[in-house]
């Protein structure tokens, strides 16, 4: 039972997909809770939209489940329910696997994995236990094409996105149908959003680490990618247009489990799937005769 206008809870709303979706939701006349680490980043919107439509909240998802639960409680106090959660906060580390300090990688996992996990868990709890009976909700988790097709220099970022992919899939299958928040059920859906290359200020939200000296040879793939980052290719995706697809996604009665968005993401996903299929077929015979002897 969907209610209208909907109430959105958007994390990472200051830039990129989060900001683009927030602006679209507000222009559609719907309400939004926008969580950000720097409250001043939403000043242009808070001066234009009343508190009855836009509630900005300062939230760092790495501060743990209690901070996230408090933010959802404020959302409930303001609007009485949450209909759609866009679980989007995250950032990247660019560096060779051998050149990325463990401290940096763990800090990123605290945001991209544990922060996202805790937002998803709280979203499910709110959909089930807090929202009016029968309302349910929809959860969209931002991932990356790097989760499906990892890219050199993005090893730990790719790993963090692959981790949240796995947990999101499992969460979706674990939900009790009686809660009315099952994936592809009318009341609530969980979808992973695999993003391709879009102009989202992603590099400004990424930690670019110094190149490991052992990988400085210009012909190595990490050097090639680092050089390409200095002059990224043109015609990248428009996040405002992607936001329109995400808005449409949140209204689908039967959404996909995984939405791959962007021509480059589709191409790389197909390449990865084809490469895996080739290797499986090539070595399929190695699995023959591995059972216990009679």
C-alpha positions in Angstrom: 0.0 0.0 0.0 2.0 3.0 -1.2 1.1 6.4 0.1 1.5 9.7 -1.9 3.4 11.9 -1.9 6.2 9.7 -0.8 8.8 10.4 1.9 12.5 9.7 0.9 15.5 9.1 3.1 18.7 9.9 1.1 22.2 9.4 2.4 25.1 11.1 0.8 22.9 13.8 -0.4 25.4 16.6 -0.8 26.8 15.7 -4.2 26.5 13.2 -7.1 23.6 10.8 -7.4 22.3 11.7 -3.9 22.1 15.4 -4.7 20.6 14.9 -8.1 17.9 12.5 -6.8 17.2 14.8 -3.9 16.6 17.8 -6.2 14.4 15.7 -8.5 12.3 14.4 -5.6 11.7 17.9 -4.3 10.7 19.2 -7.7 8.2 16.3 -7.9 6.5 17.7 -4.7 7.6 14.8 -2.5 9.3 15.0 0.8 12.9 14.1 1.7 15.2 13.6 4.6 18.7 14.4 3.3 21.6 13.2 5.3 25.0 14.9 4.9 28.2 15.4 6.9 28.3 19.2 6.2 24.9 20.8 6.7 25.8 24.0 4.8 26.1 22.0 1.6 22.3 22.0 1.3 21.8 25.7 1.9 20.5 26.5 -1.6 17.8 23.9 -1.1 16.9 24.7 2.5 16.2 28.3 1.5 13.9 27.2 -1.3 12.0 24.3 0.3 10.1 24.5 3.6 10.9 22.2 6.6 7.6 20.4 5.9 9.2 19.1 2.7 12.9 19.0 3.3 14.6 17.8 6.5 18.4 18.1 6.3 20.2 15.9 8.9 23.9 15.8 9.8 24.9 12.2 9.7 28.2 10.3 9.4 27.2 6.7 8.7 30.5 5.5 10.3 29.2 6.7 13.7 27.4 3.4 14.1 23.8 2.0 14.3 22.8 4.3 17.1 23.5 7.5 15.1 21.7 6.0 12.1 18.7 4.9 14.2 18.5 8.4 15.6 18.3 9.9 12.1 15.5 7.6 11.1 13.7 8.5 14.3 13.9 12.2 13.4 12.6 11.3 10.0 9.6 9.5 11.6 9.0 12.4 14.0 8.9 14.8 11.1 6.9 12.9 8.5 5.4 9.9 10.2 7.0 7.3 7.9 9.7 6.6 5.4 8.7 5.2 2.0 12.0 5.1 0.0 15.6 4.8 1.3 18.4 5.6 -1.1 21.5 4.1 0.6 24.1 6.1 -1.2 26.9 7.4 1.1 30.4 6.3 0.1 33.7 7.3 -1.4 36.7 5.8 -3.1 40.4 5.1 -2.7 42.5 5.0 -5.8 45.8 3.2 -5.3 47.5 -0.1 -6.1 46.7 -2.9 -3.7 50.3 -3.1 -2.5 50.4 0.7 -2.1 47.2 1.1 -0.1 47.7 1.3 3.7 45.4 -1.0 5.7 44.3 2.0 7.8 43.0 3.8 4.7 41.2 0.7 3.3 39.6 0.0 6.7 38.3 3.5 7.0 36.7 3.3 3.5 35.1 0.0 4.4 33.6 1.6 7.5 31.7 3.9 5.2 31.1 1.9 2.0 30.4 -1.4 3.7 29.5 -1.1 7.4 27.9 2.3 7.0 25.7 1.0 4.2 24.9 -2.2 6.0 23.7 -0.4 9.0 21.6 2.0 7.0 20.0 -1.0 5.2 19.3 -2.9 8.4 17.7 0.2 10.0 15.6 0.8 6.8 14.2 -2.8 7.0 13.4 -2.4 10.6 11.6 0.9 10.0 9.7 -0.6 7.0 8.6 -3.5 9.2 8.2 -2.2 12.7 7.7 1.6 12.5 5.9 2.5 9.3 2.1 2.2 9.4 1.0 -1.3 8.9 1.0 -2.3 5.2 3.0 0.6 4.0 6.3 -1.2 3.7 9.0 0.6 1.8 11.7 0.5 -0.9 15.4 0.3 -0.5 17.9 1.1 -3.2 21.6 0.6 -2.5 24.2 2.3 -4.6 26.9 0.0 -5.8 29.4 0.3 -8.7 30.3 -1.5 -11.9 33.6 -2.1 -10.1 31.8 -4.6 -7.9 31.1 -6.8 -10.9 34.1 -5.9 -13.0 37.0 -4.8 -10.7 39.4 -2.2 -12.1 43.1 -1.8 -11.3 43.9 1.0 -8.9 40.4 0.6 -7.4 41.0 -2.7 -5.7 39.8 -1.9 -2.2 37.0 0.3 -3.5 35.8 -2.6 -5.8 36.1 -5.0 -2.8 33.9 -2.7 -0.6 31.2 -2.5 -3.3 31.3 -6.3 -3.9 30.9 -6.8 -0.2 27.8 -4.6 0.0 26.4 -6.3 -3.1 26.6 -9.7 -1.5 25.0 -8.6 1.8 22.2 -6.8 -0.1 21.4 -9.9 -2.1 21.3 -12.0 1.0 19.2 -9.5 3.0 16.7 -9.4 0.2 16.3 -13.2 0.2 16.2 -13.5 4.0 13.1 -11.2 4.5 9.9 -12.9 5.7 7.1 -12.5 3.2 4.7 -11.8 6.0 6.6 -8.5 6.7 5.4 -7.2 3.3 8.9 -5.9 2.6 10.1 -8.7 0.3 12.0 -8.0 -2.9 9.6 -7.7 -5.8 6.7 -7.6 -3.4 4.4 -4.6 -4.0 5.1 -3.0 -0.6 8.8 -3.1 -0.5 11.7 -3.9 -2.8 15.4 -3.9 -2.5 17.5 -3.1 -5.6 21.2 -2.7 -6.1 22.1 0.2 -8.4 25.3 -0.6 -10.3 26.6 2.8 -11.6 28.8 3.4 -14.6 30.8 6.5 -15.3 28.8 9.6 -14.5 29.9 13.2 -13.7 29.3 13.0 -10.0 32.4 14.7 -8.6 33.5 11.3 -7.7 37.2 12.1 -8.0 36.8 15.0 -5.5 35.3 12.4 -3.1 38.1 10.0 -3.6 41.5 9.6 -1.9 44.1 9.3 -4.6 47.2 7.7 -3.1 50.8 8.1 -4.3 51.8 5.5 -6.8 53.7 2.5 -5.4 57.2 2.8 -6.8 57.3 -0.8 -8.0 54.4 0.0 -10.4 55.7 3.2 -11.9 56.6 1.6 -15.3 54.5 3.5 -17.8 53.3 0.4 -19.6 51.7 -1.2 -16.5 48.0 -1.0 -16.3 48.0 1.0 -13.1 50.1 3.7 -14.7 47.9 3.7 -17.8 44.8 4.2 -15.6 46.4 6.8 -13.5 47.3 8.8 -16.6 43.8 8.5 -18.0 42.4 9.9 -14.8 44.2 13.1 -15.5 42.2 13.6 -18.7 39.0 11.5 -18.3 37.1 10.7 -21.5 34.2 13.0 -22.5 30.6 12.2 -22.8 30.3 10.7 -19.3 26.8 10.1 -18.0 24.6 12.9 -16.7 23.6 12.3 -13.0 20.4 14.2 -13.4 19.3 11.8 -16.1 20.4 8.9 -14.0 18.3 10.3 -11.1 15.2 10.2 -13.3 15.8 6.5 -13.8 16.3 6.0 -10.1 13.0 7.9 -9.4 11.3 5.6 -11.9 12.9 2.6 -10.4 11.4 3.4 -7.0 7.9 3.3 -8.5 8.2 -0.1 -10.2 6.0 -2.8 -8.9 8.4 -5.5 -10.0 11.9 -4.0 -10.0 15.1 -5.8 -11.0 17.3 -7.1 -8.2 20.3 -5.3 -9.9 20.0 -2.2 -12.1 23.1 -1.7 -14.2 23.0 1.9 -15.4 25.3 3.4 -18.0 26.5 2.1 -21.3 30.0 1.5 -20.0 28.6 -0.4 -17.0 26.5 -2.6 -19.3 29.5 -3.2 -21.6 31.9 -4.1 -18.7 29.3 -6.3 -17.0 28.7 -8.3 -20.2 32.5 -8.6 -20.7 32.9 -10.0 -17.2 30.0 -12.4 -17.6 31.4 -13.6 -20.9 34.9 -14.1 -19.5 33.7 -16.1 -16.6 31.6 -18.3 -18.9 34.6 -19.0 -21.1 36.7 -20.1 -18.2 34.0 -22.2 -16.7 33.5 -24.0 -20.0 37.3 -24.4 -20.6 37.9 -26.1 -17.3 34.6 -27.8 -16.8 36.1 -31.2 -17.2 38.3 -30.6 -14.1 35.2 -31.1 -12.0 34.6 -34.6 -13.4 35.4 -37.5 -11.1 35.8 -35.5 -7.9 33.2 -37.5 -5.9 34.2 -40.1 -3.4 35.0 -43.5 -4.9 32.3 -46.1 -4.5 
